[in-house]
Amino acid sequence: MKKSTKRIVIAGAIVAVILVAYFSLPRYAQRALIYQKVGIDDYTIFHNREVAVGTPQEWETDTKLANYNLDAAALEKFNEWQTIAFLVIKDKKVIFEQYWDGYGPQSLTNSFSMAKSIVGFLVGAAIDDGFIQSIDEPVANFVKEFDTPTTKELTLRQVLTMSSGLNWDESYGSLFNTTTEAYYGTAIKELIYSLQVVEKPGFEFKYLSGNTQLLAMVIEQATGKKVADYAAEKFWRPMGAVNPALWCLDSENGTEKAYCCFNSNARDFARWGQLVLNQGTWNGDTLLSPEYVRQSVSPAAYLLDETGNPIDYYGFQWWIQHLDGNPVPYMRGILGQYVFVLPHENAVVVRLGHKRSEERKNHHTMDSFFYLETAKQLLDAYSE
């Protein structure tokens, strides 16, 4: 056999082995290999359900900082982490707004885990509406598949505070794990049904996306409505969102990937932060119980972290940072999606982008400190 012919035969055999290996993988793993990395524009590769708007309410704009420029050092950081939007709203007015990389005020991008905070608020709305009696109700009251010896005592409070003890694999670097299957798979409910409680609930904080997905299933069962539709009814329309949002689904006309994948823009994402500042009200209407808002953005300090220390950074699906000693509740998504709420400044800060710092301090990503400090400089300049 000639060498060239032998090479062709060997190459063909290698290709055949690769194809056999690829097609033997689960469908979700095949999709993960195709797309390689998650991205803020992933709504374009999934089926979506629209979160409809009502009457748009545009933010007012204050031009006092119209000539304000971020300094070179700050711009270097924004570029290093591939920021695409930075927005500061104070006293319900846009005082600073900048976009990069071709994105703008109406560009849809993925919230990733910021969606968890939205789902947490939807639980509160369902309680206000009487669909759920309290956060201490068992999950099994709504999701019959959890009426098992290991899961029947699990409560909504434990799921809200990430202390469920469920055996969800919250890893992002492996092809074969629960999170990858949830993101690229087509049967997310079945994935949740397969979970078991393997650690004592209500004791240790452990961040698991499956908790939020389970909450969404409770909401759907309790209200009889799709999560996206209930979000539109209770919040998106009343808050005057300008653009319809898209919530990615696991399949065509399927289930919202509620732990992530609420797609909107910086200006409309900011409305969730403003709702916190308003303590659940909007234009005089109560959209969410003020007490539920307070609990959501207060640390579940009765829980312990993996080192045995009390939790001071997480409430009901909301993170809690600090700036100059003041609490800063915030929504957080992978790759650096943030909505920060600064009650002491009556301000909301939104940052969206492609990357975030891999370093952390007190469970907070290091870039989050930078965005808060930058916002503080802007707010100080505005107040001068």
Secondary structure, 3 states (H helix, E strand, C coil): CCHHHHHHHHHHHHHHHHHHHHHCCCHHHHHHHHHCCCCCCHHHHCCEEEECCCCCCCCEECCCCCCCCCCHHHHHHHHHCCEEEEEEEECCEEEEEEECCCCCCCCCEECCCHHHHHHHHHHHHHHHCCCCCCCCCEHHHCCHHHCCCCCCCCEHHHHHCCCCCECCCCCCCCCCCHHHHHHHCCCHHHHHHCCCECCCCCCECCCCHHHHHHHHHHHHHHHCCCHHHHHHHHHHCCCCCCCCEEEEECCCCCCECCCCCEEECHHHHHHHHHHHHCCCEECCEECCCHHHHHHHCCCCCCCECCCCCECCCECCCCEEEEECCEEEEEEEECCCEEEEEEHHHCEEEEEEECCCCCCEECCEEHHHHHHHHHHHHHHHHHHC
